Amino acid sequence: MRDKYASMIADLNTFGVEISDKQLQQFNTYYELLVKWNEVMNLTAITDFEDVCKLHFVDSISACQFFDFSSDDYSLIDIGTGAGFPGIPLKIVFPNLKITLFDSLNKRLNFLNEVIDKLDLNNQGSIVTLHGRAEDFASTKKDSLRETFDIAVSRAVANMSTLCEYCLPYVKVGGNFIAFKSEKASEELVKAKGAIHLLGGKLTSSNEFILPESDYSRTICIVNKVEPTSKKYPRKAGVPSKTPL
């Protein structure tokens, strides 16, 4: 197994991450399930083994260079998780995390529930799936999930202004929103400056890097929640994407 994953192991070592044989087996099962389910539904355009390892698994874990996920039993919500990125790889490597995988498409969550079961990811901490739209579960209504998470993450979902409106309402004051962005992030961050402020956030770092042994540029943006989000946000479903702040 280690020979098969030698390249990924080397990539993760550059982040200071070492993974066990059990974790490698979990990644292998995850890959097999991803390919199997992708034959009957659209989970990812990337199915080649080496590409999945680099562009999904390693990419999802890359934020650990800039944020220590192992330092506490953080509660984390993955907004628009899709096929489980970055939430599932983060859970495999940092089993202490208490993760909510949030997506608007129920059939994706059926896939993720099988992944959670087959990988036995609930044996330490917890991991659950949640179906709905980001704008709805962060309302000010009773029993909402507003400002209940230490961390919100999102990867390749929307522009930074829209992402902040989706994600910051879920984060506790003192918590962080971590955005996984492409090389276009610097331009997005300029446009999102007002939105970050309006939503109670403060950009604490924008970290540009190249995925190990590749030409793929990435940026991890970390926004600290410094004050409660105004009750005006998020706006009703569909508005943040059509009319970014």
C-alpha positions as CSV (number, residue, x, y, z in Angstrom):
1,M,0.0,0.0,0.0
2,R,2.8,2.4,0.8
3,D,4.4,1.8,-2.6
4,K,1.1,2.6,-4.3
5,Y,0.8,5.9,-2.3
6,A,4.5,6.8,-2.3
7,S,3.9,10.1,-4.2
8,M,1.1,11.2,-1.9
9,I,3.0,10.2,1.2
10,A,5.9,12.4,0.0
11,D,3.6,15.3,-0.8
12,L,2.1,15.1,2.7
13,N,5.5,15.0,4.3
14,T,6.2,18.4,2.8
15,F,3.3,19.6,5.0
16,G,4.8,17.9,8.0
17,V,2.1,15.2,7.9
18,E,2.8,11.5,8.3
19,I,0.0,9.0,7.8
20,S,-0.5,5.5,9.2
21,D,-1.2,2.3,7.3
22,K,-4.8,2.5,8.5
23,Q,-5.2,6.0,7.1
24,L,-3.7,4.9,3.8
25,Q,-6.3,2.1,3.7
26,Q,-9.0,4.7,4.3
27,F,-7.8,6.8,1.5
28,N,-7.7,3.8,-0.8
29,T,-11.3,2.8,0.1
30,Y,-12.4,6.4,-0.4
31,Y,-10.8,6.4,-3.9
32,E,-12.5,3.1,-4.8
33,L,-15.9,4.3,-3.7
34,L,-15.4,7.6,-5.5
35,V,-14.7,5.9,-8.8
36,K,-17.5,3.4,-8.3
37,W,-20.1,6.0,-7.5
38,N,-18.9,8.4,-10.2
39,E,-20.0,5.9,-12.8
40,V,-23.6,6.5,-12.0
41,M,-23.5,10.1,-10.8
42,N,-21.4,13.2,-11.4
43,L,-19.1,13.5,-8.4
44,T,-15.8,14.6,-10.0
45,A,-14.3,15.0,-13.4
46,I,-11.0,13.8,-11.9
47,T,-10.8,10.0,-11.6
48,D,-7.2,9.1,-12.5
49,F,-5.5,7.7,-9.4
50,E,-2.5,10.0,-9.2
51,D,-4.7,13.0,-10.0
52,V,-7.2,12.2,-7.3
53,C,-4.3,11.8,-4.8
54,K,-2.8,15.2,-5.8
55,L,-5.7,17.4,-6.7
56,H,-8.3,16.1,-4.2
57,F,-6.5,14.4,-1.3
58,V,-3.3,16.4,-1.0
59,D,-5.1,19.6,-1.9
60,S,-7.7,19.1,0.8
61,I,-5.0,18.6,3.5
62,S,-2.8,21.5,2.3
63,A,-4.4,24.0,4.6
64,C,-2.7,22.3,7.5
65,Q,0.4,24.3,6.5
66,F,-1.3,27.4,7.7
67,F,-3.7,26.2,10.4
68,D,-3.2,23.6,13.1
69,F,-6.2,21.3,12.9
70,S,-4.7,18.9,15.5
71,S,-4.5,21.5,18.3
72,D,-8.1,21.0,19.5
73,D,-11.3,19.0,19.0
74,Y,-12.6,21.6,16.6
75,S,-16.1,21.6,15.2
76,L,-15.9,22.1,11.5
77,I,-18.5,22.6,8.7
78,D,-17.6,21.9,5.1
79,I,-19.9,24.1,3.0
80,G,-20.7,22.7,-0.5
81,T,-18.7,19.6,0.3
82,G,-19.6,17.8,-3.0
83,A,-17.7,14.5,-3.1
84,G,-16.4,15.3,0.4
85,F,-13.5,17.7,-0.2
86,P,-11.9,18.9,1.9
87,G,-13.9,17.5,4.8
88,I,-13.3,13.7,4.4
89,P,-9.5,13.9,3.8
90,L,-9.2,16.3,6.8
91,K,-11.2,13.9,9.0
92,I,-8.9,11.0,7.9
93,V,-5.7,12.9,8.8
94,F,-7.1,14.7,11.8
95,P,-9.7,12.3,13.4
96,N,-10.1,14.7,16.4
97,L,-12.2,17.0,14.2
98,K,-16.0,17.1,14.6
99,I,-17.2,17.5,11.0
100,T,-20.5,18.4,9.3
101,L,-20.5,17.8,5.6
102,F,-23.1,20.2,4.1
103,D,-24.4,20.0,0.6
104,S,-27.5,21.0,-1.4
105,L,-27.7,17.7,-3.4
106,N,-29.0,14.7,-1.4
107,K,-27.6,12.0,-3.6
108,R,-24.1,13.3,-2.9
109,L,-24.8,12.9,0.8
110,N,-25.9,9.3,0.1
111,F,-22.4,8.7,-1.3
112,L,-20.7,10.4,1.7
113,N,-22.8,8.4,4.2
114,E,-21.4,5.2,2.6
115,V,-17.9,6.6,2.8
116,I,-18.3,7.5,6.4
117,D,-19.6,4.0,7.1
118,K,-17.0,2.1,5.1
119,L,-14.1,4.2,6.5
120,D,-15.4,3.9,10.1
121,L,-14.9,7.7,10.5
122,N,-17.1,8.0,13.5
123,N,-14.8,6.0,15.8
124,Q,-13.2,9.2,17.1
125,G,-14.9,12.6,17.2
126,S,-17.9,12.7,15.0
127,I,-18.9,13.3,11.3
128,V,-22.4,13.9,10.0
129,T,-24.0,14.9,6.7
130,L,-26.5,17.7,6.3
131,H,-28.7,18.4,3.3
132,G,-29.8,22.0,2.4
133,R,-28.8,25.4,1.2
134,A,-26.1,27.4,3.0
135,E,-28.4,30.4,3.3
136,D,-31.1,28.5,5.1
137,F,-29.3,26.8,8.0
138,A,-27.5,30.0,9.2
139,S,-30.7,32.0,9.7
140,T,-31.6,33.6,13.0
141,K,-34.4,31.2,13.6
142,K,-34.4,28.9,16.6
143,D,-32.4,25.7,16.2
144,S,-30.3,27.1,13.3
145,L,-26.6,26.4,13.1
146,R,-25.7,30.1,13.2
147,E,-22.4,30.8,14.9
148,T,-22.0,27.3,16.3
149,F,-18.8,26.1,14.5
150,D,-15.1,26.8,15.3
151,I,-14.2,26.5,11.6
152,A,-16.0,26.7,8.3
153,V,-14.2,25.5,5.2
154,S,-15.1,25.6,1.5
155,R,-13.3,24.6,-1.6
156,A,-14.0,25.7,-5.2
157,V,-17.6,26.7,-4.6
158,A,-18.0,30.4,-5.4
159,N,-16.2,33.8,-5.5
160,M,-14.8,35.0,-2.2
161,S,-17.5,37.6,-1.5
162,T,-20.3,35.0,-1.9
163,L,-18.3,32.3,0.0
164,C,-18.0,34.7,3.0
165,E,-21.8,35.2,3.1
166,Y,-22.3,31.5,2.9
167,C,-19.7,30.6,5.5
168,L,-19.0,33.3,8.1
169,P,-22.5,33.2,9.6
170,Y,-21.8,29.7,10.7
171,V,-18.6,30.6,12.5
172,K,-18.4,31.5,16.2
173,V,-16.8,34.8,17.2
174,G,-13.1,33.9,17.6
175,G,-13.4,31.1,15.0
176,N,-12.1,31.0,11.4
177,F,-13.3,30.6,7.9
178,I,-10.8,28.8,5.7
179,A,-11.2,29.2,1.9
180,F,-9.4,26.9,-0.5
181,K,-8.9,29.1,-3.6
182,S,-7.1,28.9,-7.0
183,E,-4.4,31.3,-8.2
184,K,-7.1,34.0,-8.9
185,A,-7.5,34.6,-5.1
186,S,-5.7,38.0,-4.9
187,E,-8.2,39.6,-7.2
188,E,-11.1,38.0,-5.4
189,L,-9.8,39.2,-2.0
190,V,-9.7,42.8,-3.2
191,K,-13.3,42.6,-4.3
192,A,-14.3,40.7,-1.1
193,K,-12.8,43.2,1.4
194,G,-16.1,45.0,2.1
195,A,-18.0,41.7,2.4
196,I,-15.6,40.3,4.9
197,H,-16.0,43.4,7.1
198,L,-19.8,43.5,6.8
199,L,-20.0,39.9,7.9
200,G,-17.9,40.3,11.0
201,G,-14.6,38.9,9.6
202,K,-11.0,40.0,9.3
203,L,-8.6,38.5,6.7
204,T,-5.7,37.3,8.8
205,S,-3.7,35.6,6.0
206,S,-3.6,34.8,2.3
207,N,-1.2,32.0,1.7
208,E,-0.1,31.3,-1.9
209,F,1.8,28.0,-2.7
210,I,2.3,25.4,-5.4
211,L,1.0,21.8,-4.7
212,P,4.1,19.6,-4.2
213,E,5.8,18.3,-7.4
214,S,3.3,20.1,-9.7
215,D,2.5,23.4,-11.4
216,Y,-0.9,23.8,-9.6
217,S,-1.1,27.1,-7.8
218,R,-3.3,27.4,-4.7
219,T,-4.2,30.0,-2.1
220,I,-5.5,29.3,1.4
221,C,-7.3,32.3,2.8
222,I,-8.0,32.5,6.5
223,V,-10.7,34.9,7.8
224,N,-11.0,35.3,11.6
225,K,-14.5,36.0,13.0
226,V,-14.0,39.1,15.1
227,E,-17.6,40.1,15.7
228,P,-21.1,38.6,15.3
229,T,-22.5,38.6,11.8
230,S,-25.4,41.1,11.3
231,K,-28.8,39.5,11.4
232,K,-29.3,40.8,7.8
233,Y,-27.0,38.1,6.6
234,P,-27.1,35.7,4.9
235,R,-29.6,37.0,2.5
236,K,-32.3,34.7,1.2
237,A,-31.4,31.7,-0.9
238,G,-29.9,32.5,-4.3
239,V,-29.1,36.2,-3.6
240,P,-25.5,35.9,-2.4
241,S,-24.5,34.1,-5.7
242,K,-26.5,36.5,-8.0
243,T,-25.6,39.7,-6.2
244,P,-22.4,39.4,-4.1
245,L,-21.8,41.9,-1.4
